[in-house]
Amino acid sequence: MAAGDEQQQAHRPGVFKQKNKQHKHGKHRTKGEIGRENKGRVAVMALTKKQRREMRKMDRKNKANQLRRNKKDLVLTEKRKLGSRDGPPHLVAVIALHSGVDAGAVTKILKGEGVGGVVHEDQGVTGAKDSFGLVLPRFKQRFIFYRPDAADLHSLLDVAKIADSLVFVLESTEGWDSYGEYCLSCLFSQGLPSHALVCQGVADLAVKKRADSRKALSRLVESRFPEPRLFPVDSEQDATLLLRHLSAQKQRRLGFRSRRSHLLAQRATYIPNTSQNGTGGPATGLGTLCVSGYIRGRPLQVNRLVHITGHGDFQLSQIDAPADPLPIVTAAPRPAKPGRDVEMMDGGNGDMNGNVRLLMKADPEKRESLQAEAEVDPMDGEQTWPTEAELEEAEALTDHMPDCFFLFCKQLNLTPWEENSSTGRTGADQKYDEGMDEAEEGEGLRRYREARANEMFPDEVDTPLDIPAKTRFQKFRGLKSFRSSPWDPLENLPLDFSRIYQFQNFERMRRRILADAASEEEGAMAGWYVTLHIVDVPLSVMESFQSGKPLVLVSLLPHEQKMSVMHMLVRQHPSNTEPIKSKEDLVFQCGFRRFRASAIFSQHTSADKHKMERFLRPDAPTVMSVYAPITFPTAGVLVFKQRDNGMQDLVATGTLLSCDPRRVVLKRIVLSGHPFKINRRSAVVRYMFFNRDDILWFKPVELRTKWGRRGHIKEPLGTHGHMKCVFDSQLRSQDTVLMNLYKRVYPRWTYDPYVPAPLPWVKREQPPALCDIDME
């Protein structure tokens, strides 16, 4: 055979070859094909619902961990900066809470050589009684100690607003006295920073009694400070432990100061303004105040306004950077090489030679205005504004109340306090009455009786006999339902509302401004030692600083110099037992501001209308509304009442609620009548009105009774005020028919930013309770 024939021929199927069907896999690729195409990459949509749920949970957990870590790092960074080379010195206020202790003895021990610090006597607060700087090279920390005058409550509160730590000096057996308790109440309500408790006199006790004394004192102070830690400061070794604790303890964050730049003045100079007529003489009591100190909180911008606590708002002209007067020197500085400039100190301050560098200058076009009130256009709006005389006449007519109340048809005469004869008194009685003001006692008795009458018969008034009721109560109206009946918040606004500002959405504006303030990184940074040039400052500010009072400056946020209606949620302080009437002149401390104003009280509810309270209620929170500059929450509120002798009593504490001029506060009056004849569904009522026209005028207003019946006036009977009324069920003979009338009330414009310093506080005798006062 041939070679080619020996090769086997390949089989080639024909057209009739059987073809098997392919496997139907649902037109999807196999897992192997998908894996080869993705090359190890996994698509999100390939995950199951359970897997996606687990991934979202892990993402949320990781995000929360990142936010927690960032906040922790931010807190640690701020803590490490405080008192270090890159931050402001640790400001410590030493406060004595007992008249039997000496806070100066504590500061004297802190200056001892055994503490290991470098004392700078001239780097404290100029003019202060006991203020000095302390640098601890071993801890790489620096402190500024300040001992405010404990008898001056305003100075004490102002220093506590900006202090990083408070050192309370306690008595070894009693802890604190009544005035110390009063100061603690104010400090806790204002916002208490980090603190330490110091006791003296423990070393003078026997060794066996020291532990028992400290345990007894710890149990005593637990009412104010849970789990207290007491530091005895009787030696320089104790002072070292105290300083270590102050530098390492956790810092409390106070919202009203952490969002704003603030400064405690350590140096101040005053340059009077020169007249503009070319003579070069002094101007009318204004000048430029140059204040030096360390910036704390947020960065300070030169175009922002600054508020000096107790003195008002002012503008800045420039910010300088002198040399840091309290540097931390751990080693001898090397001499500068010739031909080279000395390097700037940390924070951009002046050079080592003491030269002052200009940091920034105010731009007149960008600088915020001091305008606090809106410009009033008398021709703006369609309604015709009444004159001031007409407004005063209408207000006097509306607010006029009779000098007596008719209860059960019984007259309660508010007679003045009768002056008793001093004959026949013993020496002890005469000594007790030496400091008593009889006019004040009589006024107190009248107020107690009025408060008691309002408590027994809330909002009830008598219909006058000489004036028609429709004239006397012409500004009042009836409401079908206090909760759901409408009331236009822009109706019949007073003239003072044209002078204030309002936001379309205050909460949204607050969040935006606080967010912008938290992200600002321009201006003079926190920790820098600067000199602020404040223009058009009265000479009284410099005189106050020279007298030893602290000078506290805070940078205002946008719009915080403008007037509006501020609402504060407060509670009556337990130490106050005197009735506080609405529209009284009170002293407010709201954040960094201190001012006098007349507030109206109202209930704290979530409705769109709020009932006015005539007196501050001791058993429920109350909202106080005043005309005051705008302040963005959060901020603590202290309310004081000034006596005639100049002393100030703490009457209420709370927090800043909101800024809302549209908040409707309604004053309610209740007219009462007696059922004369009672039928099954109707009754004849008298003593509510005294003429036929008044009955027809108030006929549409709904009636109610103290026993829960509801009805309305059907028709007048006769001409002497009798009327036929229909009710939903039969009345009882001892029931009383009532009619509720309402009108909107507004605060009085009595805002005054200048509050005189209070006289030293003394313990006041507790007045009798309301139930103990004879209503006769």
C-alpha positions in Angstrom: 0.0 0.0 0.0 1.1 3.5 -0.5 2.2 5.7 2.4 -0.6 8.1 2.0 -3.2 5.4 2.2 -1.7 4.3 5.5 -2.8 7.7 7.2 -6.3 7.5 8.8 -8.8 10.0 7.5 -10.6 12.3 10.1 -14.4 11.8 10.4 -16.5 14.7 9.3 -20.2 14.6 10.3 -22.8 15.1 7.8 -25.9 17.3 7.7 -27.9 14.7 9.5 -25.6 14.7 12.6 -27.6 14.7 15.9 -27.3 18.0 17.8 -28.1 17.9 21.5 -29.8 20.9 23.2 -27.7 23.2 25.5 -28.5 23.5 29.2 -30.9 26.3 29.9 -29.5 28.3 32.8 -32.1 31.0 32.8 -30.1 33.3 30.5 -27.7 34.1 33.4 -24.0 33.7 33.5 -22.5 31.2 35.7 -20.7 32.2 38.9 -17.4 31.2 37.2 -18.1 33.4 34.3 -19.0 36.3 36.5 -15.9 35.8 38.7 -13.6 35.7 35.6 -15.1 38.9 34.2 -15.0 40.8 37.5 -11.4 39.6 38.2 -12.0 39.5 41.9 -14.0 42.7 42.1 -17.3 42.5 44.0 -20.2 44.8 43.0 -22.3 46.4 45.7 -25.5 45.1 44.1 -24.2 41.6 44.4 -24.5 41.8 48.2 -27.6 40.4 49.8 -30.0 42.6 51.8 -28.5 41.2 55.0 -25.0 41.9 53.9 -26.0 45.4 52.8 -27.6 46.0 56.2 -24.5 44.8 58.0 -22.3 47.1 55.9 -24.5 50.1 56.7 -24.3 49.2 60.3 -20.5 49.0 60.1 -20.3 52.3 58.2 -22.4 54.1 60.8 -20.3 52.6 63.6 -17.1 53.6 61.9 -18.4 57.1 61.3 -19.5 57.4 64.9 -16.1 56.2 66.1 -14.4 58.8 63.8 -16.5 61.6 65.1 -15.9 60.5 68.7 -12.2 60.3 68.0 -12.1 63.8 66.4 -14.0 65.3 69.4 -11.7 63.6 71.8 -8.6 64.8 70.0 -10.1 68.3 69.9 -10.7 68.3 73.7 -7.2 66.9 74.3 -5.7 69.6 72.1 -7.5 72.3 73.9 -6.6 70.8 77.3 -2.9 70.6 76.3 -2.9 74.1 75.0 -4.3 75.6 78.2 -1.4 76.9 80.3 1.2 75.7 77.8 3.5 77.7 75.6 0.9 77.7 72.7 -2.1 78.6 74.8 -3.2 81.2 77.3 -2.1 80.9 80.9 -4.4 78.9 83.2 -6.6 81.5 84.9 -7.5 80.5 88.4 -9.8 82.4 90.7 -9.4 81.9 94.5 -12.7 82.4 96.3 -13.4 82.2 100.1 -16.8 80.7 100.9 -16.6 81.4 104.7 -15.9 84.6 106.6 -13.6 82.7 108.9 -11.0 81.7 106.2 -8.4 83.7 104.4 -8.0 83.2 100.7 -4.9 85.3 100.8 -3.1 82.6 102.9 -3.7 80.1 100.1 -2.2 82.4 97.4 0.8 83.1 99.8 1.6 79.4 100.0 1.4 79.1 96.3 4.1 81.8 96.0 6.5 79.8 98.2 9.9 78.7 96.9 9.2 75.1 97.7 6.5 75.0 95.0 9.2 75.3 92.3 7.7 78.0 90.3 8.8 81.5 89.1 6.5 84.1 90.5 5.8 87.2 88.4 4.1 89.7 90.8 3.8 92.3 88.1 2.1 90.0 85.5 -1.2 89.6 87.2 -4.1 92.0 86.9 -3.2 95.6 87.5 -5.0 97.1 90.5 -6.3 93.7 91.8 -5.9 93.0 95.5 -4.0 89.7 95.0 -3.1 88.7 91.5 0.2 87.3 90.1 1.6 85.1 87.4 3.2 81.7 88.2 5.4 79.7 85.7 6.2 76.1 86.5 9.1 75.0 84.3 8.9 71.4 85.7 5.3 71.1 84.5 5.8 73.4 81.5 2.7 75.2 82.7 1.9 78.8 83.5 -0.9 80.2 85.7 -2.5 83.5 86.5 -4.1 83.6 90.0 -6.7 86.2 90.7 -8.5 86.7 94.1 -11.7 88.7 93.5 -13.4 90.6 96.3 -15.9 88.1 97.6 -18.1 90.9 99.0 -18.7 92.3 95.5 -21.0 89.9 93.9 -20.7 91.4 90.4 -16.9 91.1 90.4 -17.2 87.5 91.7 -19.6 86.5 88.9 -17.6 88.4 86.2 -14.4 86.6 87.1 -16.1 83.2 87.2 -17.4 83.8 83.7 -13.9 83.6 82.2 -11.9 81.7 84.7 -10.6 78.3 83.7 -10.7 77.0 87.3 -12.1 78.1 90.6 -10.5 77.3 93.9 -13.0 77.4 96.7 -11.5 77.9 100.2 -13.6 76.1 102.8 -13.7 76.2 106.6 -12.5 72.9 108.1 -15.6 72.3 110.2 -18.5 74.3 108.6 -17.5 74.3 104.9 -19.3 77.5 104.0 -21.5 80.1 105.6 -24.8 81.6 104.4 -23.1 84.1 102.1 -21.0 81.2 100.7 -24.2 79.3 100.0 -25.6 82.4 98.3 -22.5 82.7 96.1 -22.6 79.0 95.2 -26.3 79.3 94.1 -25.3 82.2 91.7 -22.3 80.4 90.4 -24.1 77.1 89.7 -26.9 78.9 87.9 -24.5 81.0 85.8 -22.4 78.0 84.8 -19.6 76.5 87.0 -16.2 75.9 85.4 -13.7 73.4 86.6 -13.1 73.7 90.3 -11.1 72.4 93.3 -12.1 72.4 97.0 -9.4 73.6 99.4 -9.6 73.5 103.2 -7.4 75.1 105.8 -6.6 74.3 109.4 -6.4 70.5 109.0 -2.7 70.5 110.0 -3.5 72.3 113.2 -5.6 69.3 114.4 -4.3 66.2 116.1 -3.1 63.5 113.8 -5.8 61.1 114.8 -8.5 63.7 114.2 -7.4 64.7 110.7 -9.0 61.8 108.9 -12.3 62.2 110.8 -12.4 65.9 110.1 -11.9 65.4 106.3 -14.6 62.7 106.2 -17.0 65.0 108.1 -16.3 67.9 105.7 -16.7 65.6 102.7 -20.1 64.5 103.9 -21.0 68.2 104.5 -20.2 69.4 101.0 -21.8 66.4 99.2 -25.0 68.4 98.8 -23.3 70.7 96.3 -20.3 68.7 95.1 -21.0 64.9 94.6 -17.9 62.8 95.3 -15.8 65.8 96.5 -12.0 65.7 96.7 -10.6 68.0 99.3 -7.1 69.4 99.1 -5.6 70.7 102.4 -3.3 73.6 101.7 -1.1 74.0 104.8 2.3 73.5 103.3 4.2 74.0 100.0 4.0 70.3 99.3 0.1 70.6 99.5 0.3 73.5 97.1 2.3 71.5 94.6 -0.3 68.7 94.6 -3.0 71.4 94.1 -1.2 72.9 91.1 -0.7 69.4 89.6 -4.4 68.8 89.9 -5.4 72.1 88.4 -3.2 71.5 85.4 -4.4 67.9 84.7 -8.1 68.1 85.6 -10.8 67.9 83.0 -12.0 71.2 81.8 -15.7 72.0 81.8 -17.0 73.4 78.6 -19.4 76.4 79.0 -21.4 77.1 75.9 -21.9 80.8 76.3 -18.1 81.5 76.4 -16.7 78.7 74.3 -18.4 80.1 71.2 -17.1 83.6 71.7 -13.7 85.2 72.1 -13.2 86.7 75.6 -10.4 88.4 77.5 -9.6 89.5 81.1 -7.8 92.8 81.1 -4.4 92.7 82.7 -3.2 96.2 81.7 -5.2 99.2 80.6 -4.4 102.7 79.5 -6.8 105.5 78.6 -6.3 108.2 75.9 -8.9 111.0 75.9 -10.3 112.1 72.6 -9.3 115.5 71.4 -11.9 118.0 70.3 -12.6 118.5 66.6 -12.5 122.3 66.6 -8.7 122.4 66.4 -8.0 123.6 69.9 -6.6 120.2 71.0 -8.6 120.2 74.2 -10.3 117.1 75.7 -13.6 115.9 74.3 -16.7 115.2 76.2 -15.7 112.3 78.5 -14.8 109.7 75.7 -11.5 108.3 74.7 -9.6 105.2 73.5 -9.1 102.4 76.0 -6.1 100.2 75.3 -6.6 96.8 77.0 -3.9 94.1 77.1 -4.6 90.4 77.9 -4.7 86.9 76.6 -7.3 85.9 74.1 -9.4 82.9 75.2 -12.1 80.9 73.4 -12.5 81.6 69.7 -10.3 83.8 67.5 -10.9 87.6 67.8 -11.8 89.6 64.7 -11.1 93.3 64.7 -14.3 94.2 62.8 -16.5 92.7 65.4 -18.0 94.6 68.3 -16.8 93.9 71.9 -18.9 94.0 75.0 -17.5 95.2 78.3 -19.5 93.6 81.0 -21.4 96.2 82.9 -20.5 99.1 80.6 -21.9 98.4 77.1 -20.9 97.6 73.5 -17.9 99.3 71.7 -15.9 99.2 68.5 -12.3 98.2 67.9 -9.8 100.3 65.9 -6.8 98.0 65.9 -5.2 95.0 67.5 -1.5 95.1 68.5 0.8 92.2 69.5 3.3 93.1 72.3 5.7 90.7 73.8 4.4 87.8 75.9 4.9 88.9 79.5 4.7 85.4 80.9 6.9 83.1 78.7 7.8 79.5 79.7 11.6 79.5 79.8 13.0 76.0 80.3 16.6 76.8 79.3 18.8 79.8 79.0 18.2 81.5 75.6 21.0 81.4 73.1 22.3 84.8 72.0 21.2 85.9 68.6 23.8 85.9 65.8 24.9 89.2 64.5 23.2 90.3 61.4 20.1 88.3 62.0 16.8 89.4 63.4 15.4 87.9 66.6 12.8 85.3 65.9 9.1 86.1 66.7 7.7 84.4 69.8 5.0 81.8 69.6 1.6 83.1 68.5 2.9 86.0 66.4 3.5 88.3 69.4 6.1 91.1 69.6 9.8 90.3 69.5 12.1 89.7 72.5 13.2 93.3 72.5 9.7 94.5 73.5 8.7 95.9 70.2 4.9 96.0 69.5 3.7 94.7 66.2 0.4 95.8 64.5 -1.7 92.7 63.9 -4.7 94.1 62.2 -6.6 97.3 61.7 -10.4 97.8 61.5 -11.9 98.4 58.1 -14.6 101.2 58.3 -16.6 99.5 55.5 -16.6 96.1 57.1 -16.8 97.0 60.8 -20.1 96.3 62.5 -22.3 99.2 63.5 -23.3 100.0 67.0 -26.9 100.7 65.9 -29.1 98.8 68.4 -32.5 100.0 67.4 -34.2 100.1 64.0 -35.0 103.4 62.4 -38.6 104.4 63.0 -40.5 105.7 60.0 -43.7 107.3 61.3 -45.3 107.2 57.8 -44.6 103.5 57.3 -47.7 101.3 57.3 -51.3 102.0 56.6 -52.5 102.6 60.1 -52.3 105.9 61.9 -50.1 105.8 65.0 -51.5 107.4 68.1 -49.5 110.0 70.0 -47.5 109.3 73.1 -50.0 111.1 75.2 -52.8 109.0 73.8 -50.9 105.8 74.5 -50.1 106.8 78.1 -53.7 107.7 78.7 -55.0 104.4 77.3 -52.4 102.5 79.2 -53.3 104.2 82.5 -57.0 103.6 81.8 -56.4 99.9 81.0 -54.0 99.1 83.8 -55.9 101.0 86.4 -57.0 98.6 89.2 -59.2 99.5 92.2 -57.5 99.9 95.5 -59.7 97.1 97.0 -61.1 93.8 96.0 -64.7 92.7 96.7 -64.5 89.0 97.7 -67.8 87.3 98.6 -69.2 90.9 98.6 -66.8 91.7 101.3 -64.4 94.5 101.1 -60.6 93.9 101.5 -59.1 97.2 102.5 -55.4 97.6 101.7 -54.6 100.1 104.5 -51.1 101.3 104.9 -48.9 99.9 107.7 -49.9 101.6 110.9 -47.1 103.1 112.9 -46.9 101.7 116.4 -46.0 103.8 119.3 -42.5 103.1 120.8 -43.6 103.8 124.3 -43.3 100.9 126.7 -40.9 98.9 124.5 -37.9 97.1 126.1 -34.4 97.7 125.0 -34.2 94.5 123.0 -37.3 95.5 121.0 -36.0 99.0 120.3 -32.7 97.5 119.1 -34.5 95.1 116.8 -36.5 97.9 115.2 -33.5 100.2 114.6 -32.8 99.1 111.1 -36.4 98.5 110.1 -37.9 100.5 107.3 -41.6 100.9 108.1 -42.5 102.0 104.6 -40.9 99.0 103.2 -42.7 96.7 105.7 -46.0 98.3 104.7 -45.3 97.8 101.0 -44.4 94.2 101.7 -47.6 93.6 103.6 -49.6 95.1 100.7 -47.8 92.9 98.2 -48.4 89.7 100.2 -52.1 90.4 100.5 -52.4 91.1 96.8 -50.5 87.9 96.0 -52.6 85.9 98.4 -55.8 87.3 96.9 -54.6 86.4 93.4 -53.8 82.9 94.6 -57.3 82.4 96.1 -59.2 84.2 93.2 -56.9 84.1 90.1 -57.4 86.9 87.7 -60.7 88.0 89.2 -61.4 91.8 89.0 -64.4 93.9 89.9 -66.5 95.7 87.4 -66.3 99.4 88.2 -69.5 101.3 89.1 -68.5 104.7 87.7 -67.2 103.6 84.3 -69.1 101.5 81.8 -67.6 98.0 81.4 -67.3 98.3 77.7 -65.1 101.4 78.2 -63.1 100.0 81.0 -62.4 96.7 79.2 -62.4 98.0 75.7 -59.0 96.3 74.8 -60.2 92.9 76.0 -61.9 90.3 73.9 -63.5 86.9 74.5 -62.1 83.6 73.1 -64.2 80.5 72.3 -61.1 78.3 73.1 -57.8 79.6 74.5 -56.0 76.7 72.8 -57.5 76.7 69.3 -59.0 80.2 68.8 -56.8 82.3 66.4 -54.9 85.4 67.4 -53.0 87.5 64.8 -49.5 88.1 66.2 -49.1 91.2 64.0 -52.3 92.9 65.1 -52.2 96.3 66.9 -48.5 96.2 67.7 -47.2 98.9 70.0 -44.9 101.7 68.8 -41.9 100.1 70.5 -42.1 97.1 68.1 -40.9 99.5 65.3 -37.6 99.9 67.1 -36.7 96.2 67.4 -35.4 93.5 65.1 -36.7 90.1 64.4 -35.6 87.0 62.5 -37.7 85.1 60.0 -36.5 81.9 61.7 -34.5 82.4 64.8 -33.4 78.8 65.3 -32.1 78.5 61.8 -30.2 81.8 62.2 -28.7 80.6 65.5 -27.4 77.3 64.0 -25.9 79.1 61.1 -24.1 81.8 63.1 -22.8 79.3 65.7 -21.6 77.0 62.9 -19.8 79.9 61.2 -18.2 80.9 64.6 -17.0 77.4 65.2 -15.2 77.3 61.8 -13.6 80.7 61.9 -9.8 80.6 61.8 -9.1 84.3 61.0 -8.1 87.0 63.4 -6.1 87.0 66.6 -5.9 83.4 67.7 -6.6 82.1 71.2 -3.5 82.2 73.4 -2.1 85.3 71.9 -1.2 88.2 74.2 -2.7 91.3 72.5 -3.6 94.9 73.0 -7.1 96.0 71.9 -7.7 99.6 71.0 -11.4 100.3 71.9 -12.8 103.6 70.7 -15.3 106.0 72.3 -15.1 104.6 75.8 -16.3 106.7 78.7 -13.8 107.5 81.4 -15.9 105.6 84.0 -14.7 102.3 82.5 -11.1 103.2 83.3 -12.0 104.4 86.7 -13.7 101.1 87.5 -10.6 99.2 86.4 -8.3 101.4 88.5 -10.5 100.8 91.6 -9.7 97.1 91.4 -12.7 95.7 89.7 -12.2 93.2 86.9 -12.6 94.3 83.3 -14.1 91.5 81.2 -14.4 91.8 77.4 -16.2 89.5 75.0 -16.5 89.6 71.2 -20.1 89.7 70.1 -21.5 87.4 67.4 -23.4 89.0 64.4 -26.6 90.8 65.4 -26.0 90.5 69.1 -26.0 94.3 69.6 -29.5 94.7 68.2 -32.6 95.1 70.4 -35.4 92.5 70.3 -37.8 90.7 72.6 -35.9 88.0 74.6 -37.5 85.2 76.5 -36.0 83.5 79.5 -37.2 80.3 81.2 -36.6 80.7 85.0 -37.7 79.2 88.3 -38.1 81.0 91.5 -35.0 80.6 93.8 -35.8 78.7 97.0 -34.2 81.5 99.1 -36.8 84.0 97.8 -40.1 84.1 99.6 -41.3 87.6 98.6 -43.9 87.9 95.8 -42.4 89.2 92.5 -44.9 91.0 90.4 -45.0 91.2 86.7 -43.5 94.4 85.1 -41.3 95.0 88.1 -37.8 96.5 87.6 -35.4 93.6 87.9 -31.7 93.1 87.4 -30.7 90.4 84.8 -27.4 88.6 84.2 -27.7 86.8 80.9 -24.4 85.3 79.7 -21.9 88.1 79.7 -24.5 90.9 79.8 -25.9 92.6 82.9 -28.8 95.0 82.6 -32.0 96.3 84.2 -35.4 95.8 82.6 -39.1 95.2 83.3 -40.3 91.8 82.4 -43.7 90.3 81.9 -44.3 86.7 83.1 -46.1 84.0 81.2 -46.7 80.3 81.3 -44.3 77.9 79.6 -46.4 75.9 77.1 -46.1 74.6 73.5 -49.2 76.5 72.3 -49.3 79.6 70.1 -50.8 81.7 72.9 -49.5 81.9 76.5 -51.3 83.1 79.6 -49.7 86.0 81.5 -48.9 85.4 85.1 -49.3 88.3 87.5 -46.7 86.9 90.0 -43.7 84.7 89.7 -44.9 81.2 90.6 -42.9 79.2 93.1 -44.1 75.8 91.9 -43.7 76.0 88.1 -41.3 77.3 85.5 -42.1 80.8 84.2 -41.1 82.6 81.0 -39.8 86.2 81.5 -40.0 88.4 78.4 -38.0 91.7 78.2 -36.7 94.2 75.6 -33.0 93.4 75.5 -30.1 92.9 73.1 -30.1 89.7 71.1 -28.1 86.8 72.6 -27.9 83.4 71.1 -28.5 80.5 73.5 -27.2 78.7 75.4 -26.7 81.1 78.3 -27.4 81.1 82.1 -29.8 83.6 83.5 -29.7 85.2 87.0 -32.5 87.5 88.1 -32.1 89.9 91.1 -34.3 92.3 92.7 -32.8 95.5 94.1 -34.0 96.7 97.5 -34.5 100.3 98.4 -31.2 100.3 100.4 -29.2 99.1 97.3 -28.9 95.4 98.2 -29.7 92.8 95.5 -31.6 89.6 96.3 -31.5 86.5 94.0 -35.1 85.8 93.1 -34.9 83.4 90.1 -32.5 81.4 88.0 -32.8 79.7 84.6 -31.6 79.7 81.0 -32.1 81.8 77.9 -35.0 80.4 75.9 -35.4 82.3 72.6 -35.8 85.6 70.7 -39.3 85.8 69.3 -41.3 89.1 69.1 -44.3 87.2 67.8 -44.8 85.2 71.0 -48.3 86.1 72.0 -48.8 86.7 75.8 -52.4 87.2 76.8 -53.6 88.8 80.0 -56.8 87.3 81.4 -59.3 89.0 83.6 -62.3 87.2 85.1 -65.6 89.0 85.7 -67.7 87.2 88.3 -71.5 87.2 88.9 -73.8 85.7 91.4 -76.8 83.5 90.4 -79.9 85.2 91.8 -82.7 82.9 90.5 -82.0 79.4 89.4 -84.2 77.5 87.0 -83.7 74.1 85.3 -81.5 75.3 82.4 -81.4 79.0 83.0 -80.6 81.4 85.8 -80.8 85.1 86.5 -77.3 86.5 87.2 -76.4 89.8 88.9 -73.3 91.8 90.1 -71.4 91.0 86.8 -72.6 94.2 85.1 -74.5 97.2 86.3 -76.2 98.5 83.2 -78.1 97.2 80.2 -75.6 98.4 77.5 -72.7 96.4 79.0 -74.7 93.2 78.9 -75.6 93.7 75.2 -71.9 94.5 74.5 -70.5 91.3 76.1 -73.4 89.1 75.1 -71.4 87.1 72.5 -68.8 86.0 75.1 -69.2 82.5 76.5 -69.8 82.0 80.2 -68.5 79.4 82.6 -68.9 78.5 86.2 -66.5 77.3 88.9 -68.3 74.0 88.9 -67.7 73.4 85.2 -71.0 74.6 83.7 -71.0 76.4 80.3 -73.5 78.8 78.9 -74.2 82.2 77.3 -76.2 85.4 77.9 -79.7 85.3 76.5 -81.0 88.7 77.3 -80.8 91.6 79.8 -83.5 92.0 82.5 -84.2 95.6 83.5 -81.6 98.3 83.6 -79.5 97.5 86.7 -77.4 94.7 85.3 -79.5 91.6 85.8 -79.4 89.2 82.9 -80.9 85.9 82.0 -78.3 83.2 81.1 -78.7 79.7 79.7 -76.4 76.8 80.8 -75.8 73.2 79.7 -77.2 71.9 83.0 -78.8 73.3 86.2 -76.7 75.5 88.5 -76.1 75.1 92.2 -76.8 77.9 94.5 -73.2 78.1 95.7 -71.8 78.3 92.2 -70.3 81.4 90.7 -70.7 82.6 87.1 -67.5 83.7 85.4 -66.6 85.4 82.1 -63.0 85.3 80.7 -61.6 88.3 78.8 -58.2 88.5 77.2 -55.9 91.2 75.8 -52.3 91.0 74.5 -49.6 92.5 76.7 -46.1 93.6 75.9 -43.0 94.4 78.1 -42.1 97.9 79.1 -39.1 99.5 77.4 -37.0 100.1 80.5 -33.8 98.5 79.3 -30.7 100.0 81.1 -27.2 98.5 80.6 -25.8 100.3 83.6 -26.4 98.4 86.9 -25.1 100.0 90.1 -22.9 97.7 92.3 -24.9 96.0 95.0 -24.2 96.6 98.7 -22.6 93.8 100.7 -25.0 91.0 101.3 -26.5 90.3 104.7 -28.8 87.5 105.8 -32.4 88.5 105.8 -35.0 87.3 108.2 -37.6 85.0 106.6 -40.9 86.8 106.2 -44.1 85.0 107.2 -45.7 82.6 104.9 -48.7 83.6 102.8 -51.1 81.5 104.7 -50.0 83.2 108.0 -51.1 86.7 106.9 -54.4 87.9 108.1 -56.6 88.7 105.2 -58.8 91.0 107.3 
